Amino acid sequence: MVKSCLVVYLLILISLLYSTPVFAEPSLNVSVKPDKIKQGDIILITVKAEPGKDNISGSLFNKPIRFYTEAGTDYYSALAGVDMETEEGQYPLSLSLKDDKGAEIKKDYGIEVISAGFGKQELTVPKEKAEPDEETLKRIKLEEEEIAKIWGIITEGHLWQGNFILPVEGELSEDFGLRRIINGEPRKPHSGVDISASGGAPISAANHGRVIFTGEHFFSGKSIVIDHGLGLFSMYFHLSDILVKEGQPIKKGEVIGKVGSTGRATGPHLHWGMRLNGARVNPASLLDKREK
């Protein structure tokens, strides 16, 4: 009797083992660069997946991450921007991968942002140069609003190809994020990098894209903004000449203007800036980005 009960028990156990599915803990093969993420950095996120069969989405800093893929590859990539004034600390990176059969994997990862150690510079200048008159202030406000509208434009698909290049030959400054204090009053941090070059030197597009703005503003002088797709924009300020038109497609390395000192500038140089999903990021962090 005991033996027969034991046999029945074993048969039931075997039946349960073969009829009950075994679920492995879902995982994603994710890579995040750089290893140490600083204020103003551009983060490269890659996810191993099968383009065409898998659909991936995500968010960071409460903003969507827009993934793209290259033909013939087996991974997705995305660029995410850490604004220069993001507070130090841990932030959740949320990812979701859904295959063509409807199966979905969701995962959260911790992203730690550390201080970039931005410097400060105290200057004393004549009052009339530090404090624009009422008419000029109105102009500045309108120009800021005009440029701010650009950052909300999202061109589907990435227009850039490969790594970005320096737009002009010259010494690249390390003044990104520098906080200037003029006549004792804190000013906005420097949201780009300055490249020293002689007046009239040719300026090239840092990568493929489309000219989305040309004009002349009080602070930035003659300016160009290029849309590289997926919320990524590059800016070129203080030009002496603009050689492109709005809406014009641009190739990496194509000459778009000449170095000058227009706007609020003390001498010829190029102010090179970047925005990614509205975040003010250091353009130099794109110069050595590898997509895998």
C-alpha positions in Angstrom: 0.0 0.0 0.0 2.8 2.4 0.9 4.7 1.5 -2.3 1.6 2.2 -4.4 1.0 5.6 -2.8 4.6 6.5 -3.3 4.4 5.6 -7.0 1.2 7.7 -7.4 2.9 10.6 -5.6 6.0 10.4 -7.8 3.8 10.3 -10.9 1.9 13.4 -9.8 5.2 15.2 -9.0 6.6 14.4 -12.5 3.4 15.5 -14.1 3.6 18.9 -12.3 7.2 19.4 -13.3 6.5 18.9 -17.0 3.3 20.9 -17.1 4.4 23.9 -15.1 6.6 26.5 -17.1 9.8 27.6 -15.6 10.4 31.3 -15.8 13.9 32.7 -15.8 14.4 36.2 -14.5 14.1 38.5 -17.5 17.3 40.5 -18.3 18.6 43.0 -20.8 22.1 43.2 -22.2 22.7 46.9 -21.5 25.9 49.0 -21.8 26.2 52.6 -20.5 29.1 54.9 -21.3 30.9 56.7 -19.8 31.5 54.7 -16.6 31.6 57.9 -14.5 28.8 60.2 -15.6 29.4 63.9 -14.9 27.2 67.0 -15.2 27.0 68.1 -18.8 27.9 64.6 -20.2 26.3 62.9 -23.1 25.5 59.2 -22.3 25.7 56.5 -24.9 23.2 53.6 -24.1 23.3 50.4 -26.1 20.9 47.5 -25.8 21.5 44.1 -27.4 18.4 43.2 -29.3 17.1 42.2 -32.7 16.1 45.3 -34.8 12.9 44.7 -36.7 11.6 42.2 -34.2 12.2 44.0 -31.0 10.9 47.4 -29.9 12.7 49.3 -27.2 11.8 52.4 -25.3 13.0 54.1 -22.2 13.2 57.2 -20.0 15.8 59.1 -18.0 15.4 62.4 -16.0 11.7 62.1 -16.7 12.3 62.5 -20.5 11.9 59.8 -23.2 15.0 58.2 -24.6 14.9 57.8 -28.4 16.6 54.7 -29.6 18.0 54.2 -33.1 19.7 51.3 -35.0 22.1 50.9 -37.9 21.4 48.5 -40.7 23.0 45.1 -40.2 23.6 45.5 -36.5 22.1 43.6 -33.6 21.8 46.3 -31.1 20.0 49.6 -30.4 21.7 52.8 -29.4 20.5 56.0 -27.7 22.1 59.3 -26.6 20.9 60.9 -23.4 21.9 64.3 -22.1 22.8 65.3 -18.5 22.1 69.0 -18.1 25.0 70.9 -16.7 23.0 71.9 -13.6 21.7 68.4 -12.9 22.1 67.8 -9.1 24.5 65.0 -8.1 22.9 61.8 -7.1 21.2 58.6 -8.3 18.6 58.7 -11.1 16.5 55.8 -12.5 17.1 54.7 -16.1 13.9 52.8 -17.2 14.0 50.5 -20.2 11.3 48.4 -21.9 11.9 45.8 -24.6 8.9 44.2 -26.4 9.3 41.5 -29.1 7.0 40.8 -32.0 5.2 38.2 -30.0 4.1 40.7 -27.4 6.5 39.5 -24.6 7.9 42.4 -22.7 10.8 43.0 -20.4 11.0 46.0 -18.1 14.0 47.0 -16.1 15.2 49.9 -14.0 18.9 50.8 -13.6 20.6 53.3 -11.4 22.5 56.1 -13.0 24.8 58.1 -10.8 25.7 61.7 -11.7 28.8 63.2 -10.2 30.1 66.8 -10.0 32.0 68.1 -13.1 33.8 70.6 -10.9 32.9 73.6 -12.9 34.9 76.7 -12.1 34.0 80.3 -11.3 35.4 83.5 -12.8 34.9 87.0 -11.2 35.0 90.0 -13.5 34.6 93.7 -13.0 33.5 95.6 -16.1 31.9 99.1 -16.7 28.3 99.2 -15.7 27.0 100.1 -19.1 28.5 96.9 -20.6 27.2 94.7 -17.8 23.7 96.1 -17.7 21.9 96.4 -21.1 19.3 99.2 -21.4 15.5 98.5 -21.4 15.3 98.3 -25.2 18.1 95.8 -25.4 16.6 93.7 -22.6 13.4 93.4 -24.7 15.5 92.3 -27.7 17.4 89.7 -25.6 14.1 88.3 -24.2 12.6 87.9 -27.7 15.8 86.2 -29.0 15.9 83.8 -26.1 12.2 82.8 -26.7 13.0 82.3 -30.4 15.9 79.9 -29.7 14.0 78.1 -26.9 11.3 77.0 -29.4 13.9 75.0 -31.3 14.7 72.6 -28.5 11.2 71.2 -28.5 11.5 70.1 -32.2 12.0 66.4 -32.6 13.1 65.1 -36.0 12.4 61.4 -36.2 15.5 59.3 -37.0 19.1 60.3 -36.4 20.7 62.3 -39.1 24.3 62.1 -37.8 26.8 59.4 -38.9 29.6 58.2 -36.7 31.6 60.4 -34.4 31.4 64.2 -34.3 34.4 66.3 -35.4 35.8 69.7 -34.2 34.1 72.4 -36.3 37.3 74.5 -36.6 41.0 74.1 -36.1 42.2 75.7 -32.9 42.6 75.2 -29.2 39.6 73.8 -27.4 38.8 75.6 -24.1 37.8 73.9 -20.9 35.4 76.6 -19.9 32.2 74.6 -20.3 30.0 75.2 -17.2 32.1 78.1 -16.1 30.1 80.4 -13.8 30.9 84.0 -14.3 30.3 86.6 -11.6 30.2 90.1 -13.1 30.4 93.1 -10.8 29.3 90.7 -7.9 26.3 89.4 -9.8 26.2 85.7 -10.7 25.4 85.1 -14.4 24.3 82.0 -16.4 27.0 79.3 -16.7 28.9 79.1 -20.0 26.9 76.5 -21.9 29.4 75.7 -24.6 33.1 75.5 -25.4 35.2 78.2 -27.0 37.6 77.3 -29.8 40.3 79.9 -30.5 40.8 80.6 -34.2 41.7 83.6 -36.4 39.0 85.7 -37.9 37.7 84.4 -41.2 38.8 80.8 -40.5 36.3 78.3 -42.0 33.8 76.6 -39.7 32.6 73.1 -40.6 29.5 71.2 -39.5 30.3 68.8 -36.7 28.2 66.1 -38.3 25.4 65.5 -40.8 22.1 67.3 -40.2 19.8 70.1 -41.3 20.2 73.9 -40.8 17.3 74.8 -38.5 18.3 78.4 -37.7 20.4 81.3 -39.0 20.4 84.8 -37.6 22.1 87.5 -35.6 21.4 87.9 -31.8 22.7 90.3 -29.2 24.8 87.9 -27.2 25.7 85.2 -29.8 26.1 87.4 -32.9 25.8 85.7 -36.2 24.6 82.2 -35.4 23.8 78.8 -36.9 21.9 75.9 -35.3 22.0 72.5 -36.9 19.4 69.8 -36.2 21.0 66.3 -36.1 17.8 64.5 -35.3 16.3 62.9 -32.2 16.5 66.1 -30.2 20.2 66.7 -30.8 21.4 70.2 -31.9 24.7 71.9 -32.4 25.3 75.7 -32.2 27.9 77.9 -33.8 28.1 81.5 -32.5 30.0 84.8 -33.1 30.5 84.2 -36.8 31.7 86.8 -39.2 29.8 85.2 -42.2 27.0 82.7 -42.5 27.3 80.5 -45.6 24.2 78.3 -45.3 20.4 78.8 -45.3 17.6 77.5 -43.0 16.3 74.2 -44.2 19.5 73.3 -46.0 20.8 69.7 -45.5 24.4 69.6 -44.3 27.1 67.0 -44.4 29.8 66.4 -41.8 32.8 68.6 -42.6 30.9 70.9 -44.9 31.9 74.6 -44.5 28.9 76.5 -43.0 30.5 79.9 -42.0 33.6 81.8 -40.9 35.0 82.6 -37.5 34.3 86.2 -36.2 33.6 88.2 -33.1 30.1 89.4 -33.6 27.7 89.7 -30.6 29.1 89.8 -27.1 32.7 88.7 -27.9 36.0 90.2 -27.0 37.8 88.7 -30.0 37.6 86.2 -32.9 36.7 82.7 -31.7 34.0 80.1 -32.2 31.5 79.3 -29.4 30.4 75.7 -30.0 27.4 74.4 -28.1 25.1 71.4 -27.9 21.6 70.6 -26.8 20.2 67.1 -26.3 16.5 66.8 -25.4 16.8 70.4 -24.0 19.8 69.5 -21.8 22.8 71.8 -22.0 25.7 69.3 -22.7 29.4 69.6 -23.3 30.0 69.1 -27.1 33.5 67.8 -26.4 31.9 64.6 -24.9 30.7 63.7 -28.4 34.1 63.8 -30.0 35.1 60.3 -28.9 31.8 58.5 -28.6 31.8 55.0 -30.1 28.5 53.5 -31.0 29.6 50.1 -29.8 
